[in-house]
Amino acid sequence: MISDSLSFPLMAIALAVGIGIGDSVAVPSGAAIVLLPVAALLLWAYWSARRGRTALAAFCFFFLLLGIVRAQLGDLHPLPPSATDWARQLSDRLSLLLRDSGLSPDTEALLEALLLGRRGMLSPELRELYRSAGAAHVLALSGLHLGILFYAVNGLLIRLLQYRLRYPVAAAELLLMWGYALVAGFPVSLCRATIMMSLFIIAQIRLTGNSSVHTLGVAAFLLLMVSPGVLYDVGFQLSFSAVAGLVLFYEPLSALWVPRNKGLNWLWKGLMVSVSAQLLTFPLSVHYFHRFSFSGLLLSPLYLLLATLVIYVALSLLLFRPLGNGLLVPLLERLTALLHGMMSHSLLLPLNSIGGIHLPWSGAVLFSGAVLCLLPPLRALRQPPVARPGHRRAMFFRSWPYLLASLFLGLCGVWVSLHDR
């Protein structure tokens, strides 16, 4: 049976496979277009039942053919040139405001990257520092930056919600989020976060449930339909892999241990956020950058906390300038120096990072499969609502086929990496 929460993820995966086939294999678009109605008839015939392997095959086959046809066409440009020109002018004006604030070059470059998605001012030394410390994701506009904007706006308008004006408030939040994405130039990770946050707001005002897996599939499907070439974008792959890791692994990992101390519990959950996000991104990171950072895995929550403070202070500086320059500019300089100093000191840690790793695409796929096979055993180790003696241990050992598959795929990934040099 095809679950509603899995329909869009399956559609997105089938569409991505079809785009990959359409780009790498010479498939006549006419033949694919002829087969589309046949696949649509199969899809319609089995849609009402939603059960059985035939229904699942017809469902995936239709969107695979759709991906092959979509790969033959160019990207869509839904916005008029006047809107993009206006967004570029606004971005230039905000950049000029930052330059007139009297900030140091490194702090100004960091704020342009964090707020506007402009990395052109970042020096090569600063880029290498973030890359070596495993904190390059801090510079990518994503859910962190959009979440800060959303909660700030939601906090200002929370009183309106008490008067049942949730529809105007939701419209204002959607307008601000998509306007911010437009000003930032629609980077892939920010588009993904904006689509997911928009679906969350719509579900909230309609008082319906919202599945993270479903919204992630919707975001991937829409982005691939608008721009099929985004499939090969490194930011697209890393962004969706990180969120998929969070959605799949954070809950079972954080439930392995529940500290009674609140501070320790916060640190444990922050570490599990970092670990779960890295589980599916590390094969891609090693494939593209030939390096894996252990310090970035452990210190990522602190990096994100400092980056969040920097963003809040920078927004306050833009809103209250020039009155707050005397207080906020020195504070920004101190926070930036603290962030960069922490990264620099992390490079001195033993086994900070392993470089020079060669991992082909086949190895990255095998390692990703090995990680996904660990999901059932991890879920078996979660603390059950009603404690029963030996229940967790029995459920864990019952998942031995997944452990065996994970070990086999991991060894195959190592073998492929060693023999593909």
C-alpha positions as CSV (number, residue, x, y, z in Angstrom):
1,M,0.0,0.0,0.0
2,I,1.3,3.5,-1.0
3,S,1.1,5.6,2.1
4,D,0.2,9.3,1.7
5,S,3.3,10.3,3.6
6,L,5.5,8.3,1.2
7,S,3.8,9.2,-2.1
8,F,5.7,12.5,-2.7
9,P,9.1,11.0,-1.7
10,L,8.5,8.1,-4.1
11,M,7.5,10.6,-6.8
12,A,10.6,12.7,-6.2
13,I,13.0,9.6,-6.2
14,A,11.4,8.2,-9.4
15,L,11.6,11.7,-11.1
16,A,15.2,12.1,-10.1
17,V,16.1,8.6,-11.5
18,G,14.2,9.5,-14.7
19,I,16.1,12.8,-15.1
20,G,19.4,11.0,-14.5
21,I,18.5,8.4,-17.2
22,G,17.3,11.1,-19.6
23,D,20.6,13.0,-19.2
24,S,22.9,10.0,-19.5
25,V,21.2,7.7,-22.0
26,A,20.0,8.7,-25.4
27,V,16.2,8.1,-24.8
28,P,14.0,9.4,-27.6
29,S,11.7,12.0,-26.1
30,G,8.9,11.0,-28.5
31,A,8.9,7.4,-27.3
32,A,8.8,8.5,-23.7
33,I,5.9,10.9,-24.5
34,V,4.0,8.0,-26.1
35,L,4.6,5.8,-23.1
36,L,3.4,8.5,-20.7
37,P,-0.4,8.0,-21.4
38,V,0.1,4.2,-21.0
39,A,1.8,4.8,-17.6
40,A,-0.9,7.3,-16.7
41,L,-3.6,4.7,-17.4
42,L,-1.8,2.1,-15.2
43,L,-1.5,4.8,-12.5
44,W,-5.2,5.6,-12.7
45,A,-6.2,1.9,-12.8
46,Y,-4.3,1.2,-9.6
47,W,-4.6,4.5,-7.8
48,S,-7.9,3.7,-6.0
49,A,-6.6,0.4,-4.6
50,R,-3.1,1.7,-3.6
51,R,-1.9,-1.8,-2.8
52,G,0.2,-4.4,-4.4
53,R,3.4,-4.4,-6.2
54,T,1.8,-3.6,-9.5
55,A,0.4,-0.4,-8.2
56,L,3.7,0.6,-6.8
57,A,5.5,-0.2,-10.0
58,A,3.0,1.7,-12.1
59,F,3.3,4.7,-9.7
60,C,7.1,4.8,-10.0
61,F,7.1,4.0,-13.7
62,F,4.9,7.0,-14.5
63,F,7.1,9.5,-12.7
64,L,10.3,7.9,-14.1
65,L,9.0,8.5,-17.6
66,L,8.0,12.0,-16.6
67,G,11.6,12.6,-15.4
68,I,13.0,11.3,-18.8
69,V,10.7,13.7,-20.6
70,R,11.4,16.6,-18.2
71,A,15.2,16.1,-18.8
72,Q,14.7,16.9,-22.5
73,L,13.3,20.4,-21.6
74,G,14.9,23.5,-20.2
75,D,14.5,25.1,-16.9
76,L,11.3,27.1,-16.1
77,H,11.5,30.8,-15.2
78,P,8.3,31.7,-13.4
79,L,9.4,35.2,-12.3
80,P,9.5,38.2,-14.7
81,P,12.9,39.9,-15.1
82,S,11.6,43.0,-13.3
83,A,11.2,41.0,-10.1
84,T,14.7,39.6,-10.2
85,D,16.1,43.1,-11.0
86,W,14.2,44.6,-8.0
87,A,15.5,41.8,-5.7
88,R,19.1,42.4,-6.9
89,Q,18.8,46.1,-6.2
90,L,17.5,45.5,-2.7
91,S,20.3,43.0,-2.1
92,D,22.8,45.6,-3.3
93,R,21.3,48.2,-0.9
94,L,21.5,45.9,2.1
95,S,25.1,45.1,1.2
96,L,25.8,48.8,1.1
97,L,24.3,49.3,4.5
98,L,26.6,46.6,5.9
99,R,29.6,48.3,4.3
100,D,28.7,51.7,5.8
101,S,28.5,50.2,9.4
102,G,32.2,50.3,10.0
103,L,32.7,46.5,10.2
104,S,36.0,44.8,9.6
105,P,36.4,43.0,6.2
106,D,36.1,39.5,7.6
107,T,32.9,40.4,9.6
108,E,31.4,42.2,6.6
109,A,32.1,39.2,4.3
110,L,30.6,36.8,6.9
111,L,27.4,38.8,7.2
112,E,27.0,39.1,3.5
113,A,27.3,35.3,3.2
114,L,25.0,34.6,6.2
115,L,22.3,37.2,5.3
116,L,22.4,37.6,1.5
117,G,24.1,34.4,0.3
118,R,27.0,36.4,-1.2
119,R,30.3,34.6,-0.7
120,G,32.3,36.7,-3.2
121,M,33.9,38.8,-0.4
122,L,35.1,35.8,1.6
123,S,38.8,35.6,1.5
124,P,40.4,32.3,0.4
125,E,41.8,31.9,3.9
126,L,38.4,32.2,5.5
127,R,36.8,29.8,3.0
128,E,39.5,27.2,3.8
129,L,39.0,27.8,7.6
130,Y,35.3,26.9,7.3
131,R,36.0,24.0,5.0
132,S,38.8,22.5,7.2
133,A,36.7,23.0,10.4
134,G,33.8,21.1,8.9
135,A,31.6,24.2,9.2
136,A,31.0,25.1,5.5
137,H,27.3,24.4,6.0
138,V,27.1,27.4,8.3
139,L,27.6,29.7,5.3
140,A,24.9,28.1,3.2
141,L,21.5,29.8,3.4
142,S,19.1,27.1,4.6
143,G,16.6,26.3,7.3
144,L,18.7,27.9,10.0
145,H,18.4,31.4,8.4
146,L,14.8,30.9,7.4
147,G,13.9,29.6,10.8
148,I,15.4,32.7,12.5
149,L,13.3,34.9,10.2
150,F,10.2,32.9,10.7
151,Y,10.3,32.8,14.5
152,A,11.2,36.5,14.6
153,V,8.2,37.5,12.5
154,N,6.0,35.0,14.3
155,G,7.0,36.4,17.7
156,L,6.2,40.0,16.5
157,L,2.8,38.9,15.2
158,I,1.9,36.4,17.9
159,R,-0.7,38.8,19.4
160,L,-2.6,38.8,16.2
161,L,-3.0,35.1,16.4
162,Q,-4.9,35.5,19.6
163,Y,-7.5,37.5,17.6
164,R,-8.0,34.7,15.1
165,L,-6.2,36.6,12.3
166,R,-4.1,33.6,11.4
167,Y,-4.8,33.8,7.7
168,P,-3.3,37.4,7.3
169,V,-0.4,36.5,9.6
170,A,0.3,33.3,7.5
171,A,0.1,35.4,4.3
172,A,2.6,37.9,5.7
173,E,4.9,35.1,6.8
174,L,4.8,33.4,3.4
175,L,5.3,36.7,1.6
176,L,8.4,37.6,3.8
177,M,9.9,34.1,3.4
178,W,9.6,34.0,-0.4
179,G,10.7,37.6,-0.6
180,Y,13.8,36.8,1.4
181,A,14.5,33.8,-0.9
182,L,14.1,36.1,-3.9
183,V,16.5,38.7,-2.5
184,A,19.0,35.9,-1.7
185,G,18.9,34.7,-5.3
186,F,16.9,31.5,-4.7
187,P,19.8,29.2,-3.5
188,V,18.8,25.6,-3.6
189,S,19.1,24.9,0.1
190,L,17.0,28.0,0.9
191,C,14.4,27.1,-1.7
192,R,14.1,23.7,-0.1
193,A,13.7,25.3,3.4
194,T,11.2,27.8,2.1
195,I,9.0,25.2,0.5
196,M,9.0,23.0,3.6
197,M,8.3,26.0,5.9
198,S,5.5,27.1,3.6
199,L,3.8,23.7,3.8
200,F,4.2,23.8,7.5
201,I,2.5,27.2,7.7
202,I,-0.3,26.0,5.5
203,A,-0.8,22.9,7.5
204,Q,-0.8,25.0,10.7
205,I,-3.5,27.4,9.6
206,R,-5.6,24.5,8.3
207,L,-5.1,22.7,11.6
208,T,-3.9,19.5,9.8
209,G,-1.0,17.2,10.4
210,N,2.3,17.7,8.7
211,S,4.8,14.9,7.9
212,S,8.4,15.9,7.5
213,V,9.0,13.1,5.0
214,H,6.1,14.3,3.0
215,T,7.1,17.9,2.9
216,L,10.7,17.0,2.0
217,G,9.4,14.9,-0.9
218,V,7.2,17.8,-2.1
219,A,10.2,20.2,-2.0
220,A,12.4,17.8,-4.0
221,F,9.6,17.1,-6.5
222,L,8.9,20.8,-7.1
223,L,12.5,21.8,-7.4
224,L,13.2,19.0,-9.9
225,M,10.2,19.9,-12.0
226,V,11.1,23.6,-12.2
227,S,14.8,22.9,-12.8
228,P,15.9,19.4,-13.6
229,G,19.6,20.4,-13.7
230,V,19.5,21.1,-9.9
231,L,19.8,17.3,-9.5
232,Y,23.5,17.7,-10.1
233,D,24.0,20.7,-7.8
234,V,26.1,19.8,-4.8
235,G,24.1,22.1,-2.6
236,F,20.9,20.3,-3.6
237,Q,22.3,16.9,-2.8
238,L,23.9,17.9,0.5
239,S,20.8,19.9,1.7
240,F,18.3,17.1,1.1
241,S,20.7,14.5,2.4
242,A,21.1,16.5,5.7
243,V,17.4,17.0,6.2
244,A,16.6,13.3,5.3
245,G,19.2,12.3,7.9
246,L,17.5,14.6,10.5
247,V,14.1,13.3,9.7
248,L,15.1,9.6,9.7
249,F,17.8,9.3,12.4
250,Y,17.3,12.1,14.9
251,E,14.4,10.6,16.9
252,P,15.9,7.0,17.3
253,L,19.4,8.4,18.1
254,S,18.2,10.9,20.6
255,A,16.0,8.2,22.3
256,L,19.0,6.0,22.9
257,W,19.8,8.0,26.0
258,V,17.7,10.5,27.9
259,P,19.8,12.3,30.5
260,R,17.9,13.6,33.6
261,N,20.1,16.8,33.7
262,K,18.6,19.5,31.5
263,G,21.9,20.9,30.4
264,L,23.3,17.5,29.6
265,N,20.1,16.6,27.8
266,W,20.4,19.8,25.7
267,L,24.0,18.9,24.8
268,W,23.1,15.3,23.9
269,K,20.2,16.4,21.6
270,G,22.4,19.0,20.0
271,L,25.1,16.4,19.3
272,M,22.5,14.0,17.9
273,V,21.2,16.7,15.6
274,S,24.7,17.1,14.2
275,V,25.3,13.3,14.0
276,S,22.0,12.6,12.3
277,A,22.5,15.4,9.7
278,Q,26.0,14.1,9.0
279,L,25.1,10.4,8.6
280,L,23.8,10.8,5.0
281,T,25.9,13.7,4.0
282,F,29.3,12.3,4.9
283,P,29.5,10.0,1.8
284,L,28.7,13.0,-0.5
285,S,31.1,15.3,1.4
286,V,33.9,12.8,1.1
287,H,33.1,12.2,-2.6
288,Y,33.2,15.9,-3.4
289,F,35.7,17.3,-1.0
290,H,37.9,14.2,-0.2
291,R,37.8,15.1,3.5
292,F,35.9,14.3,6.6
293,S,36.1,16.5,9.7
294,F,35.5,15.0,13.2
295,S,35.7,18.3,15.0
296,G,33.0,19.7,12.7
297,L,30.8,16.7,13.7
298,L,31.3,17.4,17.5
299,L,31.4,21.2,17.4
300,S,28.7,21.9,14.8
301,P,26.0,22.7,17.5
302,L,28.3,25.5,18.9
303,Y,29.1,26.8,15.5
304,L,25.4,27.0,14.7
305,L,24.6,28.7,18.0
306,L,27.2,31.4,17.4
307,A,26.1,31.9,13.8
308,T,22.5,32.3,15.1
309,L,23.6,35.0,17.5
310,V,25.5,36.7,14.7
311,I,22.5,36.7,12.5
312,Y,20.2,38.2,15.2
313,V,22.7,40.9,16.1
314,A,23.2,41.7,12.4
315,L,19.4,42.0,11.8
316,S,19.2,44.3,14.8
317,L,22.1,46.4,13.4
318,L,20.2,46.8,10.1
319,L,16.9,47.7,11.8
320,F,18.3,50.2,14.3
321,R,21.2,51.7,12.5
322,P,22.9,54.2,13.1
323,L,21.7,54.3,16.7
324,G,22.9,50.8,17.6
325,N,26.3,51.0,15.8
326,G,28.2,51.9,18.9
327,L,27.0,48.8,20.7
328,L,26.2,46.3,18.0
329,V,29.3,46.6,15.8
330,P,31.7,45.8,18.6
331,L,29.4,42.9,19.7
332,L,29.4,41.5,16.1
333,E,33.2,41.8,15.9
334,R,33.6,39.8,19.2
335,L,31.1,37.1,18.1
336,T,32.8,36.7,14.8
337,A,36.3,36.6,16.4
338,L,35.0,34.0,18.9
339,L,33.5,31.9,16.0
340,H,36.6,32.0,13.9
341,G,38.9,31.5,16.9
342,M,36.9,28.3,17.9
343,M,37.3,27.0,14.3
344,S,41.1,27.8,14.3
345,H,41.6,26.0,17.6
346,S,39.6,23.0,16.5
347,L,42.2,22.4,13.7
348,L,44.7,21.7,16.4
349,L,42.7,18.9,17.9
350,P,44.1,15.3,17.3
351,L,42.4,13.5,14.4
352,N,40.6,16.8,13.5
353,S,40.0,15.7,10.0
354,I,41.0,13.0,7.5
355,G,42.0,14.2,4.1
356,G,43.0,12.8,0.8
357,I,40.1,10.3,0.7
358,H,39.1,9.1,-2.7
359,L,35.4,7.9,-2.8
360,P,33.8,7.3,-6.2
361,W,30.0,7.7,-6.8
362,S,29.5,3.9,-6.4
363,G,31.2,4.0,-3.0
364,A,29.1,6.9,-1.9
365,V,25.9,5.1,-2.8
366,L,27.1,1.9,-1.0
367,F,28.0,3.8,2.2
368,S,24.6,5.6,2.1
369,G,22.9,2.2,1.8
370,A,24.9,0.9,4.7
371,V,23.8,3.9,6.8
372,L,20.1,3.4,5.9
373,C,20.3,-0.2,6.9
374,L,21.2,0.9,10.4
375,L,17.8,2.6,10.8
376,P,15.7,-0.5,11.9
377,P,18.3,-1.6,14.5
378,L,18.4,2.0,15.9
379,R,14.7,2.1,16.1
380,A,14.6,-1.2,17.9
381,L,16.9,0.3,20.6
382,R,14.5,3.1,21.5
383,Q,13.1,3.2,24.9
384,P,9.5,1.7,24.7
385,P,6.6,3.5,26.3
386,V,6.0,0.5,28.6
387,A,9.3,-1.0,29.9
388,R,9.5,-4.8,29.5
389,P,12.5,-6.9,30.5
390,G,14.7,-7.8,27.5
391,H,12.3,-6.2,25.0
392,R,14.9,-3.8,23.5
393,R,17.6,-6.4,23.3
394,A,15.2,-8.9,21.6
395,M,14.1,-6.4,19.1
396,F,17.6,-5.4,18.3
397,F,18.8,-8.9,17.7
398,R,15.7,-9.6,15.6
399,S,17.0,-6.9,13.2
400,W,20.2,-8.9,12.4
401,P,19.5,-9.0,8.6
402,Y,19.7,-5.2,8.5
403,L,23.0,-5.3,10.4
404,L,24.4,-7.9,8.1
405,A,23.3,-5.9,5.1
406,S,24.9,-2.7,6.5
407,L,28.1,-4.5,7.1
408,F,28.1,-6.1,3.6
409,L,27.4,-2.7,1.9
410,G,30.0,-1.0,4.0
411,L,32.7,-3.5,3.1
412,C,31.7,-3.3,-0.6
413,G,32.1,0.5,-0.3
414,V,35.6,0.1,1.1
415,W,36.5,-2.4,-1.6
416,V,35.2,-0.1,-4.4
417,S,37.1,2.9,-2.9
418,L,40.4,1.0,-2.7
419,H,40.1,-0.4,-6.2
420,D,39.0,2.7,-8.0
421,R,42.1,4.8,-7.5
